[in-house]
């Protein structure tokens, strides 16, 4: 077996085996634990490309937005990278993201990011004033993080994201905060034209609201990205993901992306074992060396059974 990595077989067997073991061990703490986990905004997809591909995000991690779901993905940045993302959620809830990454030669990639979810002003009511007290309030959630990633070998990369999570139920008067860590890896398998992604996110201390304690939505993700077809300017990729979250049963995501002329992409996907979400769709446009910038604009649509669909927009540039 000329030019064959002697560790290839070992790695491709061991990595999925370890993930399977972790998933099985996690069974005792998963299942229907609705209402026992806080920081639910940390579950929301923040990258429009991943939204369009059925939410199967861990193996397609690439660029600044991957900080939020697989920090190993920022190793694709060659110098500087910046990204913003916005999702219009239900009930006029706004979900936004900003990230910035710098490649430091000989060290790796370092970066920062911020996630915010806020509501519009709501009227305060009490038993004594059911029509309103004359005051308004809003609820909000935030996560501020610092990330480091490194290309360990030509095929393997790893990233760690440390973040402060803050959640407010009534302006800034009633809330809680905690600290959490995300760990992610990517492993390219050129011989199989595929990539494996694994991440463990929101590992942290519980949040305390008055006298109640809630855990964070810790999630283990395992995914595979496969190059189904690739030419000089066109390509077709498919991806599959298994998710184990500590307040639900396993969830499954599948998606695909077809890139035309290395500029325009169309995407679609499906979510299995979700209560409300099902199909997704989206598109993207790539920028190639426009005024020294490379990047792209992406749009993703997430459909719900009994609720209105959501729309996500992402703009990312590298320079």
Secondary structure, DSSP 8 states (H G I E B T S, - for coil): -TT--TTHHHHHHHHHHHHHHHHHHGGGT-S--TTSEE-GGGGS---HHHHHTTT--TTT--SGGGGGT-GGGGGG-SSEEEEEEEEE-GGG-EEEEEEEEEEETTTEEEEEEEEEEE---EE---SS-TT--S-EE--EEEEEEEEEEEE-SSSEEEEEEEEEEEEEEETTTEEEEEEEEEEEEEEEEGGGTEEEEEEEEEEE--EEETTEEEEE--EEEEEEEEEEEE-SS-EEEEEEEEEEETTS--EEEEEEEEEETTTEEEEEEEEES-SSEEEEEEEEEEEEEETTEEEEEEEEEEEESSS--EEEEEEEEE-
